[in-house]
Amino acid sequence: MMDRETFDEWYHEIVETAELCDKRYPVKGMNIWRPYGWKIMQNIDALIRKEMQQTGHDEVYFPLLIPESYFQKEADHIKGFSQEVYWVTHAGDNELEERLLLRPTSETALYSIFSLWIRSHADLPLKTFQIVNTFRYETKMTKAFIRVREIHFFEAHTCHADFEDAERQIQEDLNIAHSFLSSLSLPFLVSKRPDWDKFAGAAYSIGLDVLMPSLKTLQVGSIHQYKQNFSEPFNITYEGLDGAHHYCHQTTYGMSERVLGAVVGVHGDEKGIKLPASVAPIHVVIIPIIFKGWEEKIGKECRAVKDELQQLGIRCHVDEREKTPGNKFYDWELKGVPLRIEIGPKDMQQGTVTLVTRDGIKKQVGRNDLEVIEEELRQYDRRIHDEADAFLKEHLHICTTPVKKEGIIELPWCGKEVCGLALEEELDMKSLGTPIPEKECHEKCAVCKERATTWLRLARTY
């Protein structure tokens, strides 16, 4: 885990030196995805697509531009995004009759069409998702993958016959989040956001937060219960079994490229990044240890090992560049490849290969036992998860009175907004919300000293 004091500087440099992105594009906050970074992001997308397919969601792809009239149908929503949208006012030299905006998110675009797709109870539940770019005019200092103005974005949108079915969807979303983030070896906290920090137009919002080495939290996902807050202005109704028309209940689940930022940060060290095998473009890099007279034999052996690993479904690469083994080790450790295989004359004479994991475990494996590498990769993912989980637990502080601590603080809270805001001001932190699942609290509110009804989580945030 990176040092807290130097983390932000390390992160700023590593996203470019590891060839994840290039920040030199002339529009601030709109970075270029380099091939290696884009491969990682595509692997992340593949994981969430798999989760969506397993839970009956259908993928859609809606246009980027949204008419202003659509966006203005939901007053709270446009108020929440009014300072963040990019407006399109001209087509060539012609001024548009109606302004268009680049989607900051897609509720208003999708829901105007959902009202046409849904007719009866037989059309429900409607479960959709899309992976698109969204645009928000981020006014704070930009940070690759974490705070950008063009955002690689996943969003699931669902419609239901009643509140109870929508609540079941919220639980399914939480299960998806646990499965998905566990596959990235990312421990996280689930919190119900306070009302003053919920998503614009939501009845309530749930945040998914990881703890970065800087001891700031990063929201990597959110789940929202809309009730009928969007279906009423967008007239999304269905004919029920009773013959009457009813407004749908709706939910959303969203994540962005911040997930990649979390992977880079949480699993980073002084050597570079440590990619989970689940999303690493290369699982195993094979390094020939060349001695004079062995060049052809070792090269052939390395390529044979590569072929056998690929037949096992393991993504691998033989590094035959004209560089020293040490320089090659440095390059691939920087880029986070989970496992390295070294093959030299001694290995060939002994009928072994040398394995070195990105977290520093070195061992010999029989040449005919390459299938054990699959388990080595699984164990590696578990180890980096457990290391991050221990870090999170170490810096989660449960207190009864306001005390300034680094990391995440849980304090007893009466539930009143005035007390929550007072804690934010006193601790110079932001409220993450109340724990999910709920935790019993038998203490007095840390501010007003009345009976507390729950715990409030606070942290410094990105």
C-alpha positions in Angstrom: 0.0 0.0 0.0 1.3 3.4 -0.9 2.4 6.0 1.6 -0.4 8.4 2.4 1.6 11.6 2.1 3.0 10.8 -1.4 0.0 8.9 -2.8 -1.6 11.7 -4.9 1.7 12.6 -6.5 2.4 8.8 -7.2 -1.1 8.4 -8.7 -0.7 11.4 -11.0 2.5 9.9 -12.4 1.7 6.2 -12.5 -1.4 6.5 -14.7 0.9 7.8 -17.4 4.1 5.8 -16.8 2.1 2.6 -16.7 0.6 3.7 -20.1 -3.1 3.8 -18.9 -3.9 7.2 -20.2 -2.4 10.4 -21.8 -3.5 13.6 -20.2 -2.1 15.9 -22.9 -5.3 16.3 -24.9 -6.0 20.0 -25.2 -9.5 19.8 -23.6 -8.9 19.7 -19.8 -10.4 16.7 -18.1 -10.9 14.7 -21.3 -8.0 12.2 -21.4 -6.9 9.8 -24.0 -7.2 6.1 -23.2 -3.9 4.4 -24.2 -4.2 0.8 -25.5 -3.1 -0.9 -22.2 -5.5 1.2 -20.1 -8.3 0.7 -22.5 -7.8 -3.1 -22.4 -8.1 -3.0 -18.6 -11.3 -0.9 -18.9 -12.8 -3.3 -21.5 -12.1 -6.2 -19.1 -13.9 -4.4 -16.4 -16.8 -3.7 -18.7 -16.9 -7.5 -19.5 -17.3 -8.3 -15.9 -20.2 -6.0 -15.4 -21.8 -7.2 -18.7 -21.6 -10.7 -17.3 -23.3 -9.6 -14.1 -26.1 -7.9 -16.1 -26.7 -10.8 -18.4 -26.9 -13.2 -15.4 -29.6 -11.0 -13.8 -31.8 -10.5 -16.9 -30.7 -7.0 -17.9 -30.8 -6.1 -21.6 -28.1 -3.8 -23.1 -29.3 -0.6 -24.9 -27.4 2.3 -26.4 -29.1 5.7 -26.5 -28.0 8.9 -28.3 -25.5 11.3 -26.7 -27.6 14.4 -27.3 -30.7 15.2 -25.2 -33.3 17.9 -26.1 -33.6 20.6 -23.5 -37.4 19.9 -23.3 -36.7 16.3 -22.2 -34.3 17.4 -19.5 -36.6 20.0 -18.1 -39.4 17.5 -17.4 -37.9 16.7 -14.0 -37.2 19.8 -12.1 -35.1 18.4 -9.3 -32.9 16.5 -11.8 -32.1 19.5 -13.9 -31.5 21.6 -10.8 -29.0 19.0 -9.7 -27.1 19.1 -13.0 -27.7 22.7 -14.2 -24.1 23.9 -13.5 -22.5 20.8 -15.0 -24.0 20.3 -18.5 -22.4 21.1 -21.9 -24.9 22.8 -24.2 -25.0 22.4 -28.0 -26.6 25.5 -29.6 -25.6 25.4 -33.3 -25.6 22.9 -36.1 -22.9 24.4 -38.5 -23.8 28.1 -38.7 -27.4 27.5 -37.9 -28.7 28.2 -34.5 -30.8 25.3 -33.2 -34.5 25.9 -32.5 -34.0 23.9 -29.3 -30.8 23.6 -27.4 -29.3 20.1 -26.9 -27.1 18.9 -24.1 -24.4 16.3 -23.8 -25.8 13.7 -21.4 -24.5 14.1 -17.8 -26.5 10.9 -17.2 -29.4 9.4 -19.1 -32.5 9.4 -17.0 -34.3 12.0 -19.1 -33.3 10.4 -22.4 -34.3 6.9 -21.5 -37.5 7.7 -19.6 -39.1 9.6 -22.5 -38.7 6.4 -24.5 -39.6 4.1 -21.7 -43.1 5.7 -21.7 -43.5 4.4 -25.2 -42.1 0.9 -24.6 -44.2 0.1 -21.5 -47.9 -0.5 -22.0 -49.0 -3.3 -19.6 -47.9 -5.2 -16.5 -46.6 -7.9 -19.0 -43.8 -5.4 -20.0 -42.5 -5.3 -16.4 -40.0 -5.5 -14.9 -38.0 -3.6 -17.6 -34.3 -4.1 -16.9 -31.8 -2.3 -19.1 -28.3 -1.0 -19.0 -25.8 0.8 -21.2 -22.1 1.6 -21.2 -21.5 5.0 -22.7 -19.7 8.3 -22.3 -21.2 11.0 -20.2 -20.1 14.6 -19.9 -20.0 16.9 -16.8 -18.3 20.2 -16.5 -16.2 19.3 -13.5 -15.1 22.5 -11.8 -12.7 21.0 -9.3 -9.2 19.9 -10.1 -9.3 17.0 -12.5 -7.7 13.7 -11.7 -7.4 10.8 -14.2 -10.3 8.3 -13.9 -11.4 9.9 -10.6 -12.4 13.5 -11.7 -12.8 13.9 -15.4 -15.2 15.8 -17.7 -15.7 13.0 -20.2 -16.7 9.9 -18.2 -16.7 6.2 -19.3 -20.0 5.3 -17.6 -22.1 2.2 -16.8 -25.8 2.8 -15.9 -28.6 0.3 -15.3 -32.2 1.6 -15.4 -35.2 -0.5 -14.3 -39.0 -0.1 -14.2 -41.2 -2.0 -11.8 -44.9 -2.5 -11.1 -44.6 -1.5 -7.4 -42.3 -0.2 -4.7 -41.7 -3.7 -3.3 -40.4 -5.0 -6.6 -38.2 -2.0 -7.0 -36.8 -2.7 -3.5 -36.0 -6.3 -4.6 -34.1 -4.7 -7.5 -32.1 -2.6 -5.1 -31.1 -5.8 -3.2 -30.1 -7.4 -6.5 -28.0 -4.4 -7.3 -26.2 -4.8 -4.0 -25.6 -8.4 -4.7 -24.2 -7.5 -8.1 -21.9 -4.9 -6.5 -20.5 -7.4 -4.0 -19.8 -9.9 -6.8 -18.4 -7.4 -9.2 -16.1 -5.5 -6.7 -15.0 -8.7 -5.1 -13.8 -9.8 -8.5 -11.6 -6.7 -8.6 -10.3 -7.5 -5.1 -11.8 -4.2 -3.8 -13.3 -4.2 -0.3 -15.9 -1.4 0.0 -18.5 0.1 2.3 -22.2 0.4 1.5 -23.9 3.5 3.0 -27.3 5.1 2.6 -26.5 8.7 1.7 -28.0 11.4 3.8 -31.0 13.3 2.3 -28.9 16.4 1.7 -26.5 14.4 -0.5 -28.7 12.1 -2.4 -28.9 12.0 -6.2 -31.0 14.6 -7.9 -34.5 13.2 -8.2 -34.0 10.1 -6.0 -36.1 9.1 -3.1 -32.9 7.8 -1.5 -29.4 6.9 -2.7 -26.8 4.3 -1.7 -23.1 4.9 -2.1 -20.4 2.3 -2.6 -17.1 3.6 -1.3 -13.5 2.4 -1.2 -10.7 3.7 1.0 -7.7 5.0 -0.9 -4.1 5.0 0.5 -4.5 8.8 0.9 -7.1 7.9 3.6 -9.8 9.6 1.4 -12.8 7.6 0.2 -13.7 7.3 -3.4 -17.2 6.6 -4.5 -17.0 3.8 -7.1 -20.8 3.2 -7.6 -24.2 4.3 -6.6 -27.7 2.8 -6.4 -30.8 4.9 -6.4 -34.5 4.3 -5.5 -36.6 6.7 -7.5 -40.1 5.5 -6.5 -42.3 7.4 -9.0 -40.3 10.6 -9.0 -39.5 10.2 -12.7 -42.4 8.1 -14.0 -44.9 10.8 -13.1 -43.3 13.7 -15.1 -42.4 11.3 -17.9 -45.7 9.5 -17.9 -44.3 6.0 -17.6 -47.4 4.0 -16.9 -48.7 0.4 -17.3 -52.1 -1.1 -17.4 -52.5 -3.4 -14.4 -54.6 -6.5 -13.9 -57.3 -4.3 -12.5 -57.6 -2.5 -15.9 -56.3 0.8 -14.4 -53.2 2.7 -15.3 -50.4 3.0 -12.7 -47.1 4.8 -12.6 -44.0 2.6 -12.6 -41.5 2.5 -9.8 -37.9 2.9 -10.9 -34.3 2.3 -9.9 -30.8 2.9 -11.2 -27.3 1.6 -10.6 -24.3 3.5 -11.9 -20.5 3.2 -11.9 -17.8 4.8 -13.9 -14.1 4.6 -14.8 -13.5 5.5 -11.2 -13.5 1.8 -10.6 -10.2 1.7 -12.5 -8.9 4.6 -10.5 -9.7 2.6 -7.4 -7.9 -0.6 -8.7 -4.8 1.5 -9.5 -4.8 3.3 -6.1 -5.9 0.6 -3.7 -3.5 -2.0 -5.1 -0.5 0.2 -5.9 2.9 0.2 -4.3 6.3 1.7 -4.8 6.9 -0.5 -7.9 3.8 0.5 -9.7 0.3 -1.0 -9.9 -0.9 -4.5 -9.0 -3.7 -5.6 -11.3 -6.2 -8.3 -10.2 -5.9 -11.2 -12.6 -9.6 -10.8 -13.3 -8.9 -7.7 -15.4 -5.2 -7.8 -16.2 -4.6 -7.7 -20.0 -1.7 -10.1 -19.4 -1.9 -12.7 -16.7 1.6 -14.0 -17.1 4.6 -12.5 -18.7 7.4 -15.0 -19.6 10.9 -13.7 -19.4 13.8 -15.7 -21.1 16.9 -15.7 -19.0 19.4 -15.9 -21.8 22.9 -17.4 -21.5 25.3 -17.7 -24.4 24.6 -20.9 -26.4 21.1 -21.3 -24.9 19.4 -18.5 -26.9 17.4 -20.8 -29.3 16.6 -23.5 -26.8 15.3 -21.0 -24.2 13.3 -19.0 -26.7 11.7 -22.1 -28.0 10.8 -23.2 -24.5 9.3 -19.9 -23.6 7.0 -20.0 -26.7 6.0 -23.6 -25.8 5.0 -22.5 -22.3 3.1 -19.6 -23.7 1.1 -21.9 -26.1 0.3 -24.3 -23.2 -0.9 -21.5 -20.9 -3.1 -20.0 -23.7 -4.8 -23.4 -24.1 -5.7 -23.1 -20.3 -7.3 -19.7 -21.0 -4.4 -17.7 -19.4 -3.5 -14.5 -21.1 0.3 -14.4 -21.5 3.1 -12.7 -23.3 6.8 -13.6 -24.0 9.0 -10.6 -23.6 11.8 -11.1 -26.2 12.9 -7.5 -26.3 16.6 -6.7 -26.4 16.7 -5.5 -22.7 18.1 -7.0 -19.6 15.9 -9.3 -17.5 16.1 -6.7 -14.7 14.7 -4.0 -16.9 12.0 -6.3 -18.1 11.0 -7.1 -14.5 10.8 -3.4 -13.8 8.6 -2.7 -16.8 6.1 -5.4 -16.0 5.9 -4.8 -12.3 5.2 -1.2 -13.1 2.3 -2.3 -15.3 0.9 -4.7 -12.7 1.1 -8.0 -14.5 0.1 -10.6 -11.8 2.6 -13.3 -12.4 6.1 -13.6 -14.0 7.7 -16.8 -15.3 11.4 -16.9 -15.7 13.0 -19.6 -17.8 16.8 -20.1 -17.9 19.3 -22.9 -18.4 19.0 -24.1 -14.8 15.2 -24.3 -15.1 15.4 -26.3 -18.3 17.9 -28.7 -16.8 15.7 -29.2 -13.7 12.5 -29.5 -15.6 11.0 -26.5 -13.8 10.0 -22.8 -14.4 10.4 -20.0 -11.8 7.2 -18.2 -10.8 7.3 -14.7 -9.2 3.9 -13.1 -8.3 3.5 -9.3 -8.4 3.2 -9.3 -4.6 6.6 -10.9 -4.2 6.2 -14.7 -3.8 8.8 -16.7 -5.7 8.7 -20.5 -6.2 9.7 -23.3 -8.6 7.0 -25.2 -10.5 7.4 -28.4 -12.4 7.4 -27.9 -16.2 4.6 -30.4 -16.5 2.5 -28.7 -13.8 1.6 -25.5 -15.5 -2.1 -25.9 -14.6 -1.3 -24.8 -11.0 -0.9 -21.3 -12.4 -4.6 -20.9 -12.5 -4.7 -21.5 -8.7 -1.7 -19.2 -8.2 -3.7 -16.4 -9.9 -6.7 -17.0 -7.7 -4.6 -16.9 -4.6 -2.9 -13.7 -5.7 -6.3 -12.0 -6.1 -7.3 -13.1 -2.7 -4.1 -11.8 -1.1 -4.4 -8.4 -2.6 -8.0 -8.3 -1.5 -7.2 -9.3 2.0 -4.4 -6.7 2.2 -6.8 -3.9 1.1 -9.5 -5.2 3.5 -7.1 -5.1 6.5 -6.2 -1.5 5.5 -9.9 -0.5 5.4 -10.7 -2.1 8.8 -7.6 -0.6 10.4 -8.8 2.9 9.4 -12.6 2.5 10.2 -13.0 4.2 13.6 -16.1 3.8 15.7 -16.4 6.7 18.2 -19.0 8.1 20.5 -17.8 11.7 20.4 -16.3 13.7 17.5 -12.6 13.0 17.3 -10.4 13.9 14.4 -9.0 10.7 13.0 -7.6 9.7 9.6 -9.8 7.4 7.5 -13.5 6.8 8.2 -15.3 7.7 11.4 -18.6 6.3 12.5 -20.5 8.4 15.1 -23.9 8.0 16.8 -26.5 10.2 15.1 -30.1 11.2 15.9 -30.9 11.4 12.2 -31.4 15.2 12.1 -29.8 17.1 9.3 -28.6 19.9 11.5 -26.6 17.5 13.6 -25.2 15.7 10.6 -24.0 19.0 9.0 -22.6 20.1 12.4 -20.4 17.0 12.4 -19.3 17.6 8.9 -18.2 21.2 9.8 -16.5 20.2 13.1 -14.5 17.3 11.6 -14.0 18.9 8.2 -15.3 15.7 6.6 -18.2 14.7 4.3 -21.0 12.4 5.4 -21.0 9.1 3.6 -24.3 8.1 5.2 -25.6 5.4 7.4 -24.4 1.7 7.2 -26.0 -0.9 5.1 -27.0 -3.3 6.5 -28.2 -1.3 9.4 -26.3 -1.4 12.7 -27.9 -1.1 16.1 -27.0 2.0 18.0 -27.7 2.5 21.8 -25.6 5.6 22.2 -26.5 9.3 22.4 -26.2 11.6 19.3 -22.6 13.0 19.1 -24.0 16.5 18.7 -27.4 17.1 20.5 -27.0 14.2 23.0 -30.5 13.0 22.3 -31.1 9.3 21.7 -29.2 8.2 18.5 -31.1 6.1 16.0 -28.2 5.1 13.8 -24.5 5.6 13.0 -23.2 8.3 10.6 -20.1 7.6 8.6 -17.8 10.6 7.7 -14.6 10.8 5.7 -12.5 13.1 3.5 -13.5 12.3 0.0 -12.4 12.7 -3.6 
